[in-house]
Amino acid sequence: MNTYKIATVSVALVIGIGTAAFAGPAGVSRPASSALQQNLMGELQAAAEESSHQAALTKGSGRQLYQMKTVELDDMIGRLKRGEQVSPAEVNKALRD
């Protein structure tokens, strides 16, 4: 009986340590693949350039809206370059608006 308990505890420890070793750090999501991230950054940069171009062609309050959009997109690109987390919903909203 004692051998059975030791074997059970040993197996549980091996499984627990093995799972923790492959899981990665807690609370940190895995980064997106670099190709996917590069594609996303390319889309954001194109949208920022388009917004900047529209700001140059527009006068008044419309110009300020385009400038704010450009700043928002540039901020998102900077966060991605620094490896910070950017939610997909935030990216979709920025690209859609």
N, CA and C atoms as a LAMMPS dump frame, in Angstrom:
ITEM: TIMESTEP
0
ITEM: NUMBER OF ATOMS
291
ITEM: BOX BOUNDS ff ff ff
-5.0000000000000000e+02 5.0000000000000000e+02
-5.0000000000000000e+02 5.0000000000000000e+02
-5.0000000000000000e+02 5.0000000000000000e+02
ITEM: ATOMS id mol type element x y z
1 1 1 N 0.82 -1.192 0
2 1 2 C 0 0 0
3 1 3 C 0.863 1.254 0
4 2 1 N 1.903 1.272 0.781
5 2 2 C 2.787 2.417 0.858
6 2 3 C 3.491 2.662 -0.481
7 3 1 N 3.889 1.611 -1.171
8 3 2 C 4.531 1.715 -2.476
9 3 3 C 3.552 2.297 -3.497
10 4 1 N 2.305 1.889 -3.389
11 4 2 C 1.27 2.396 -4.294
12 4 3 C 1.094 3.911 -4.122
13 5 1 N 1.098 4.406 -2.881
14 5 2 C 0.956 5.846 -2.629
15 5 3 C 2.152 6.622 -3.168
16 6 1 N 3.333 6.077 -2.96
17 6 2 C 4.54 6.753 -3.449
18 6 3 C 4.525 6.823 -4.97
19 7 1 N 4.123 5.744 -5.628
20 7 2 C 4.064 5.717 -7.091
21 7 3 C 3.02 6.707 -7.605
22 8 1 N 1.887 6.787 -6.941
23 8 2 C 0.821 7.702 -7.349
24 8 3 C 1.264 9.154 -7.193
25 9 1 N 1.883 9.471 -6.075
26 9 2 C 2.37 10.831 -5.849
27 9 3 C 3.464 11.17 -6.848
28 10 1 N 4.35 10.224 -7.15
29 10 2 C 5.423 10.459 -8.117
30 10 3 C 4.859 10.756 -9.501
31 11 1 N 3.878 9.985 -9.928
32 11 2 C 3.261 10.204 -11.235
33 11 3 C 2.569 11.562 -11.272
34 12 1 N 1.88 11.918 -10.2
35 12 2 C 1.198 13.207 -10.136
36 12 3 C 2.196 14.364 -10.211
37 13 1 N 3.325 14.226 -9.531
38 13 2 C 4.352 15.267 -9.585
39 13 3 C 4.941 15.396 -10.979
40 14 1 N 5.223 14.268 -11.622
41 14 2 C 5.788 14.303 -12.971
42 14 3 C 4.81 14.97 -13.935
43 15 1 N 3.548 14.635 -13.838
44 15 2 C 2.536 15.24 -14.711
45 15 3 C 2.409 16.731 -14.413
46 16 1 N 2.387 17.101 -13.147
47 16 2 C 2.256 18.509 -12.774
48 16 3 C 3.443 19.339 -13.22
49 17 1 N 4.63 18.838 -13.023
50 17 2 C 5.835 19.573 -13.429
51 17 3 C 5.924 19.637 -14.944
52 18 1 N 5.603 18.535 -15.618
53 18 2 C 5.648 18.513 -17.08
54 18 3 C 4.66 19.487 -17.694
55 19 1 N 3.478 19.56 -17.151
56 19 2 C 2.456 20.476 -17.656
57 19 3 C 2.885 21.922 -17.443
58 20 1 N 3.424 22.216 -16.28
59 20 2 C 3.861 23.576 -15.987
60 20 3 C 5.038 23.981 -16.871
61 21 1 N 5.899 23.051 -17.181
62 21 2 C 7.067 23.36 -17.999
63 21 3 C 6.676 23.72 -19.428
64 22 1 N 5.667 23.066 -19.96
65 22 2 C 5.255 23.321 -21.339
66 22 3 C 4.209 24.424 -21.462
67 23 1 N 3.611 24.832 -20.371
68 23 2 C 2.542 25.827 -20.419
69 23 3 C 3.063 27.237 -20.634
70 24 1 N 4.259 27.543 -20.222
71 24 2 C 4.794 28.89 -20.35
72 24 3 C 4.411 29.72 -19.146
73 25 1 N 4.829 30.967 -19.107
74 25 2 C 4.545 31.819 -17.96
75 25 3 C 3.056 32.12 -17.819
76 26 1 N 2.614 32.21 -16.591
77 26 2 C 1.197 32.464 -16.316
78 26 3 C 0.853 33.908 -16.641
79 27 1 N -0.307 34.109 -17.238
80 27 2 C -0.788 35.437 -17.529
81 27 3 C -0.18 36.086 -18.759
82 28 1 N 0.663 35.373 -19.47
83 28 2 C 1.294 35.928 -20.661
84 28 3 C 0.804 35.136 -21.857
85 29 1 N 0.173 35.819 -22.785
86 29 2 C -0.312 35.12 -23.961
87 29 3 C 0.828 34.919 -24.935
88 30 1 N 0.699 33.926 -25.761
89 30 2 C 1.721 33.65 -26.755
90 30 3 C 1.645 34.693 -27.862
91 31 1 N 2.801 35.155 -28.328
92 31 2 C 2.775 36.163 -29.39
93 31 3 C 2.289 35.563 -30.698
94 32 1 N 1.673 36.404 -31.497
95 32 2 C 1.223 35.962 -32.816
96 32 3 C 2.446 35.65 -33.673
97 33 1 N 2.259 34.811 -34.654
98 33 2 C 3.381 34.483 -35.523
99 33 3 C 3.885 35.761 -36.18
100 34 1 N 5.163 35.79 -36.466
101 34 2 C 5.742 37.018 -36.997
102 34 3 C 5.151 37.374 -38.365
103 35 1 N 4.823 36.378 -39.174
104 35 2 C 4.229 36.669 -40.481
105 35 3 C 2.853 37.307 -40.317
106 36 1 N 2.068 36.783 -39.402
107 36 2 C 0.742 37.339 -39.136
108 36 3 C 0.862 38.754 -38.572
109 37 1 N 1.813 38.943 -37.663
110 37 2 C 2.01 40.257 -37.07
111 37 3 C 2.504 41.255 -38.116
112 38 1 N 3.394 40.831 -39.006
113 38 2 C 3.879 41.716 -40.06
114 38 3 C 2.738 42.117 -41.001
115 39 1 N 1.881 41.158 -41.32
116 39 2 C 0.729 41.441 -42.174
117 39 3 C -0.202 42.449 -41.499
118 40 1 N -0.446 42.253 -40.226
119 40 2 C -1.314 43.154 -39.47
120 40 3 C -0.704 44.551 -39.402
121 41 1 N 0.591 44.621 -39.145
122 41 2 C 1.255 45.925 -39.082
123 41 3 C 1.228 46.608 -40.447
124 42 1 N 1.339 45.826 -41.522
125 42 2 C 1.246 46.39 -42.863
126 42 3 C -0.121 46.986 -43.129
127 43 1 N -1.167 46.28 -42.707
128 43 2 C -2.528 46.798 -42.873
129 43 3 C -2.727 48.077 -42.066
130 44 1 N -2.217 48.078 -40.83
131 44 2 C -2.357 49.263 -39.986
132 44 3 C -1.571 50.439 -40.553
133 45 1 N -0.374 50.18 -41.078
134 45 2 C 0.424 51.252 -41.668
135 45 3 C -0.25 51.821 -42.912
136 46 1 N -0.834 50.938 -43.733
137 46 2 C -1.547 51.413 -44.927
138 46 3 C -2.739 52.276 -44.524
139 47 1 N -3.469 51.847 -43.486
140 47 2 C -4.617 52.627 -43.018
141 47 3 C -4.154 53.97 -42.447
142 48 1 N -3.018 53.987 -41.741
143 48 2 C -2.495 55.235 -41.181
144 48 3 C -2.06 56.185 -42.291
145 49 1 N -1.429 55.651 -43.321
146 49 2 C -1.017 56.482 -44.452
147 49 3 C -2.227 57.061 -45.182
148 50 1 N -3.25 56.243 -45.36
149 50 2 C -4.477 56.714 -46.014
150 50 3 C -5.15 57.805 -45.184
151 51 1 N -5.193 57.606 -43.877
152 51 2 C -5.793 58.601 -42.997
153 51 3 C -4.994 59.905 -43.021
154 52 1 N -3.685 59.794 -43.046
155 52 2 C -2.827 60.974 -43.116
156 52 3 C -3.031 61.708 -44.445
157 53 1 N -3.164 60.953 -45.515
158 53 2 C -3.408 61.544 -46.834
159 53 3 C -4.756 62.267 -46.865
160 54 1 N -5.776 61.632 -46.299
161 54 2 C -7.096 62.26 -46.252
162 54 3 C -7.076 63.524 -45.397
163 55 1 N -6.276 63.517 -44.323
164 55 2 C -6.165 64.703 -43.474
165 55 3 C -5.566 65.871 -44.253
166 56 1 N -4.609 65.554 -45.128
167 56 2 C -3.976 66.609 -45.923
168 56 3 C -4.947 67.205 -46.936
169 57 1 N -5.926 66.415 -47.38
170 57 2 C -6.881 66.868 -48.381
171 57 3 C -8.125 67.527 -47.786
172 58 1 N -8.304 67.385 -46.471
173 58 2 C -9.53 67.845 -45.816
174 58 3 C -9.238 69.083 -44.976
175 59 1 N -10.24 69.926 -44.845
176 59 2 C -10.109 71.121 -44.008
177 59 3 C -11.121 71.052 -42.876
178 60 1 N -10.876 71.826 -41.836
179 60 2 C -11.821 71.938 -40.733
180 60 3 C -11.783 70.749 -39.792
181 61 1 N -12.964 70.464 -39.223
182 61 2 C -13.036 69.407 -38.212
183 61 3 C -12.79 68.02 -38.808
184 62 1 N -13.096 67.854 -40.081
185 62 2 C -12.829 66.564 -40.733
186 62 3 C -11.346 66.24 -40.731
187 63 1 N -10.542 67.282 -40.891
188 63 2 C -9.086 67.097 -40.87
189 63 3 C -8.631 66.582 -39.51
190 64 1 N -9.183 67.162 -38.449
191 64 2 C -8.815 66.737 -37.098
192 64 3 C -9.214 65.294 -36.833
193 65 1 N -10.347 64.88 -37.368
194 65 2 C -10.768 63.486 -37.198
195 65 3 C -9.789 62.535 -37.874
196 66 1 N -9.352 62.887 -39.073
197 66 2 C -8.361 62.051 -39.766
198 66 3 C -7.026 62.042 -39.02
199 67 1 N -6.642 63.186 -38.466
200 67 2 C -5.392 63.249 -37.718
201 67 3 C -5.463 62.399 -36.45
202 68 1 N -6.604 62.426 -35.77
203 68 2 C -6.773 61.593 -34.577
204 68 3 C -6.726 60.117 -34.942
205 69 1 N -7.315 59.763 -36.067
206 69 2 C -7.29 58.376 -36.531
207 69 3 C -5.856 57.944 -36.829
208 70 1 N -5.078 58.831 -37.448
209 70 2 C -3.684 58.527 -37.758
210 70 3 C -2.893 58.293 -36.473
211 71 1 N -3.101 59.13 -35.467
212 71 2 C -2.413 58.967 -34.181
213 71 3 C -2.804 57.638 -33.536
214 72 1 N -4.084 57.302 -33.578
215 72 2 C -4.559 56.05 -33.006
216 72 3 C -3.894 54.846 -33.69
217 73 1 N -3.833 54.873 -35.015
218 73 2 C -3.222 53.775 -35.76
219 73 3 C -1.722 53.7 -35.501
220 74 1 N -1.052 54.858 -35.465
221 74 2 C 0.39 54.876 -35.177
222 74 3 C 0.685 54.337 -33.783
223 75 1 N -0.175 54.671 -32.817
224 75 2 C -0.024 54.155 -31.455
225 75 3 C -0.148 52.632 -31.434
226 76 1 N -1.127 52.128 -32.161
227 76 2 C -1.332 50.682 -32.218
228 76 3 C -0.131 49.981 -32.865
229 77 1 N 0.411 50.568 -33.912
230 77 2 C 1.591 50.009 -34.582
231 77 3 C 2.769 49.996 -33.611
232 78 1 N 2.957 51.071 -32.866
233 78 2 C 4.035 51.136 -31.88
234 78 3 C 3.89 50.083 -30.801
235 79 1 N 2.662 49.87 -30.342
236 79 2 C 2.428 48.834 -29.322
237 79 3 C 2.754 47.457 -29.857
238 80 1 N 2.389 47.19 -31.096
239 80 2 C 2.709 45.889 -31.697
240 80 3 C 4.22 45.711 -31.843
241 81 1 N 4.913 46.764 -32.236
242 81 2 C 6.365 46.687 -32.386
243 81 3 C 7.058 46.433 -31.054
244 82 1 N 6.499 46.971 -29.971
245 82 2 C 7.071 46.758 -28.641
246 82 3 C 6.679 45.4 -28.065
247 83 1 N 5.813 44.679 -28.762
248 83 2 C 5.391 43.36 -28.287
249 83 3 C 4.247 43.394 -27.299
250 84 1 N 3.593 44.527 -27.18
251 84 2 C 2.46 44.635 -26.267
252 84 3 C 1.223 43.98 -26.866
253 85 1 N 0.307 43.64 -25.994
254 85 2 C -0.933 42.997 -26.408
255 85 3 C -1.884 44.032 -27.003
256 86 1 N -2.435 43.72 -28.166
257 86 2 C -3.45 44.559 -28.798
258 86 3 C -4.631 43.641 -29.104
259 87 1 N -5.786 43.992 -28.588
260 87 2 C -6.939 43.113 -28.761
261 87 3 C -7.41 43.111 -30.214
262 88 1 N -7.854 41.951 -30.707
263 88 2 C -8.371 41.879 -32.076
264 88 3 C -9.556 42.809 -32.301
265 89 1 N -10.386 42.987 -31.29
266 89 2 C -11.538 43.881 -31.434
267 89 3 C -11.081 45.313 -31.637
268 90 1 N -10.021 45.712 -30.944
269 90 2 C -9.486 47.057 -31.094
270 90 3 C -8.92 47.272 -32.502
271 91 1 N -8.227 46.244 -33.013
272 91 2 C -7.663 46.333 -34.365
273 91 3 C -8.779 46.405 -35.398
274 92 1 N -9.792 45.543 -35.246
275 92 2 C -10.914 45.549 -36.206
276 92 3 C -11.626 46.885 -36.199
277 93 1 N -11.837 47.455 -35.008
278 93 2 C -12.51 48.746 -34.916
279 93 3 C -11.673 49.836 -35.583
280 94 1 N -10.37 49.799 -35.378
281 94 2 C -9.495 50.819 -35.97
282 94 3 C -9.467 50.717 -37.485
283 95 1 N -9.468 49.513 -38.011
284 95 2 C -9.434 49.328 -39.459
285 95 3 C -10.786 49.598 -40.105
286 96 1 N -11.856 49.368 -39.362
287 96 2 C -13.196 49.534 -39.917
288 96 3 C -13.616 50.993 -39.952
289 97 1 N -13.302 51.744 -38.905
290 97 2 C -13.76 53.144 -38.81
291 97 3 C -12.997 54.055 -39.731
